Amino acid sequence: MQSFSTDETLSNVSPHLLDILTGLQRQREELGSVADELIDLFREHGVALPPETEGEPPVKPCSG
């Protein structure tokens, strides 16, 4: 699996899409391969999540 991109990729993403990606990231264990496939699909279209850091939310939606 490819590594995630930097926050620069997320700067052009709507807050609603960031909410969806955040939910997918949080529920990867429960959703299993479905979440991985959806994240890969977003990645193929240029949208990727930054790497998770312990104690921080995986994606920080911008207000707008």
N, CA, C and O of each residue as an XYZ file, in Angstrom:
256
protein
N       0.844     -1.183      0.000
C       0.000      0.000      0.000
C       0.887      1.244      0.000
O       1.917      1.277      0.673
N       0.485      2.257     -0.751
C       1.275      3.481     -0.864
C       1.193      4.288      0.420
O       0.243      4.168      1.193
N       2.215      5.118      0.631
C       2.193      5.992      1.798
C       1.301      7.194      1.515
O       1.064      7.546      0.359
N       0.816      7.813      2.572
C      -0.066      8.959      2.425
C       0.718     10.202      2.052
O       1.909     10.310      2.344
N       0.048     11.130      1.411
C       0.684     12.375      0.998
C       0.687     13.376      2.146
O       0.212     13.090      3.245
N       1.231     14.553      1.865
C       1.317     15.602      2.877
C       0.027     16.396      2.953
O      -0.904     16.160      2.183
N      -0.025     17.340      3.885
C      -1.201     18.185      4.066
C      -1.494     19.042      2.844
O      -2.623     19.508      2.684
N      -0.502     19.265      1.970
C      -0.732     20.080      0.781
C      -1.864     19.514     -0.061
O      -2.650     20.276     -0.625
N      -1.961     18.197     -0.157
C      -3.023     17.566     -0.929
C      -4.378     17.878     -0.316
O      -5.361     18.022     -1.042
N      -4.449     17.985      0.993
C      -5.715     18.208      1.680
C      -6.185     19.651      1.614
O      -7.352     19.924      1.899
N      -5.318     20.581      1.250
C      -5.695     21.989      1.279
C      -6.784     22.330      0.272
O      -7.503     23.311      0.463
N      -6.926     21.549     -0.792
C      -7.936     21.824     -1.807
C      -9.168     20.945     -1.662
O      -9.996     20.899     -2.572
N      -9.307     20.253     -0.549
C     -10.404     19.324     -0.335
C     -11.462     19.985      0.538
O     -11.139     20.663      1.514
N     -12.728     19.784      0.180
C     -13.817     20.399      0.939
C     -13.892     19.813      2.350
O     -13.479     18.676      2.577
N     -14.418     20.590      3.289
C     -14.563     20.094      4.664
C     -15.448     18.851      4.734
O     -15.223     17.983      5.579
N     -16.451     18.754      3.858
C     -17.336     17.588      3.862
C     -16.577     16.323      3.468
O     -16.771     15.267      4.072
N     -15.717     16.427      2.461
C     -14.909     15.283      2.056
C     -13.914     14.913      3.151
O     -13.652     13.732      3.379
N     -13.367     15.906      3.819
C     -12.455     15.621      4.933
C     -13.175     14.877      6.051
O     -12.597     13.992      6.682
N     -14.439     15.234      6.300
C     -15.226     14.520      7.308
C     -15.395     13.053      6.920
O     -15.282     12.165      7.765
N     -15.667     12.802      5.632
C     -15.821     11.431      5.150
C     -14.517     10.659      5.310
O     -14.507      9.529      5.799
N     -13.419     11.281      4.892
C     -12.116     10.622      5.000
C     -11.735     10.363      6.448
O     -11.151      9.325      6.763
N     -12.061     11.300      7.330
C     -11.781     11.121      8.749
C     -12.551      9.925      9.292
O     -12.002      9.104     10.028
N     -13.832      9.832      8.923
C     -14.646      8.692      9.358
C     -14.105      7.373      8.851
O     -14.064      6.387      9.588
N     -13.688      7.352      7.591
C     -13.100      6.126      7.034
C     -11.848      5.726      7.797
O     -11.649      4.557      8.127
N     -11.009      6.717      8.073
C      -9.759      6.444      8.789
C     -10.054      5.889     10.185
O      -9.413      4.933     10.623
N     -11.020      6.488     10.877
C     -11.349      6.059     12.238
C     -11.955      4.659     12.266
O     -11.744      3.911     13.222
N     -12.705      4.300     11.225
C     -13.423      3.028     11.227
C     -12.782      1.970     10.336
O     -13.431      0.990      9.970
N     -11.518      2.160      9.987
C     -10.833      1.192      9.120
C     -10.891     -0.223      9.681
O     -11.116     -1.180      8.940
N     -10.690     -0.352     10.975
C     -10.677     -1.689     11.570
C     -12.047     -2.354     11.444
O     -12.137     -3.539     11.120
N     -13.119     -1.589     11.702
C     -14.465     -2.148     11.620
C     -14.890     -2.414     10.176
O     -15.540     -3.420      9.893
N     -14.524     -1.515      9.266
C     -14.949     -1.640      7.872
C     -14.039     -2.548      7.052
O     -14.434     -3.040      5.995
N     -12.837     -2.765      7.535
C     -11.911     -3.667      6.859
C     -11.550     -3.213      5.461
O     -11.210     -2.051      5.238
N     -11.627     -4.141      4.524
C     -11.167     -3.874      3.161
C     -12.012     -2.824      2.448
O     -11.535     -2.184      1.511
N     -13.257     -2.638      2.877
C     -14.105     -1.615      2.250
C     -13.486     -0.233      2.453
O     -13.389      0.547      1.506
N     -13.070      0.069      3.671
C     -12.442      1.363      3.950
C     -11.145      1.505      3.170
O     -10.873      2.564      2.604
N     -10.344      0.450      3.137
C      -9.081      0.504      2.400
C      -9.310      0.766      0.916
O      -8.584      1.548      0.302
N     -10.317      0.115      0.340
C     -10.612      0.315     -1.079
C     -11.090      1.737     -1.354
O     -10.705      2.336     -2.358
N     -11.924      2.280     -0.475
C     -12.391      3.656     -0.658
C     -11.245      4.651     -0.519
O     -11.144      5.594     -1.304
N     -10.391      4.450      0.463
C      -9.238      5.333      0.644
C      -8.325      5.249     -0.568
O      -7.817      6.270     -1.033
N      -8.111      4.039     -1.087
C      -7.292      3.873     -2.298
C      -7.921      4.573     -3.493
O      -7.216      5.159     -4.314
N      -9.246      4.513     -3.595
C      -9.943      5.190     -4.691
C      -9.736      6.701     -4.611
O      -9.462      7.345     -5.624
N      -9.867      7.264     -3.415
C      -9.600      8.694     -3.240
C      -8.150      9.009     -3.598
O      -7.869     10.006     -4.263
N      -7.232      8.152     -3.152
C      -5.806      8.355     -3.420
C      -5.532      8.368     -4.930
O      -4.743      9.182     -5.409
N      -6.178      7.474     -5.672
C      -6.004      7.419     -7.131
C      -6.433      8.718     -7.802
O      -5.957      9.054     -8.886
N      -7.340      9.446     -7.147
C      -7.825     10.716     -7.692
C      -7.141     11.920     -7.055
O      -7.619     13.048     -7.170
N      -6.018     11.672     -6.383
C      -5.212     12.768     -5.853
C      -5.541     13.224     -4.453
O      -5.000     14.232     -3.997
N      -6.420     12.508     -3.747
C      -6.766     12.883     -2.378
C      -6.262     11.789     -1.455
O      -6.684     10.637     -1.562
N      -5.361     12.142     -0.551
C      -4.819     11.155      0.380
C      -4.736     11.752      1.776
O      -4.618     12.965      1.952
N      -4.801     10.881      2.746
C      -4.718     11.315      4.135
C      -3.269     11.410      4.578
O      -2.428     10.640      4.113
N      -2.967     12.346      5.474
C      -1.618     12.399      6.039
C      -1.434     11.227      6.994
O      -2.421     10.638      7.436
N      -0.203     10.878      7.319
C       0.007      9.785      8.275
C      -0.573     10.148      9.635
O      -0.541     11.308     10.047
N      -1.100      9.147     10.323
C      -1.653      9.382     11.656
C      -0.525      9.597     12.653
O       0.518      8.948     12.583
N      -0.752     10.515     13.577
C       0.182     10.696     14.681
C      -0.576     10.423     15.963
O      -1.734     10.815     16.105
N       0.061      9.767     16.873
C      -0.596      9.363     18.105
C      -1.118     10.574     18.869
O      -0.401     11.552     19.077
N      -2.390     10.488     19.287
C      -2.990     11.548     20.074
C      -3.608     12.677     19.272
O      -4.212     13.579     19.852
N      -3.475     12.650     17.951
C      -4.067     13.688     17.113
C      -5.078     13.062     16.173
O      -4.922     11.905     15.781
N      -6.121     13.811     15.801
C      -7.054     13.274     14.805
C      -6.328     13.075     13.481
O      -5.434     13.856     13.156
N      -6.689     12.039     12.697
C      -5.982     11.760     11.463
C      -6.120     12.855     10.419
O      -5.192     13.075      9.641
N      -7.235     13.538     10.381
C      -7.454     14.619      9.423
C      -8.057     15.784     10.170
O      -8.969     15.604     10.977
N      -7.558     16.974      9.910
C      -8.078     18.173     10.563
C      -8.846     18.987      9.528
O      -8.232     19.721      8.755
N     -10.185     18.877      9.492
C     -10.956     19.649      8.510
C     -10.784     21.145      8.726
O     -10.740     21.621      9.860
N     -10.689     21.875      7.630
C     -10.605     23.326      7.732
C     -12.009     23.883      7.847
O     -12.957     23.285      7.338
N     -12.151     25.004      8.499
C     -13.468     25.617      8.604
C     -13.731     26.416      7.345
O     -12.834     27.066      6.809
N     -14.963     26.362      6.879
C     -15.229     27.109      5.663
C     -16.591     27.002      5.159
O     -16.919     27.598      4.133
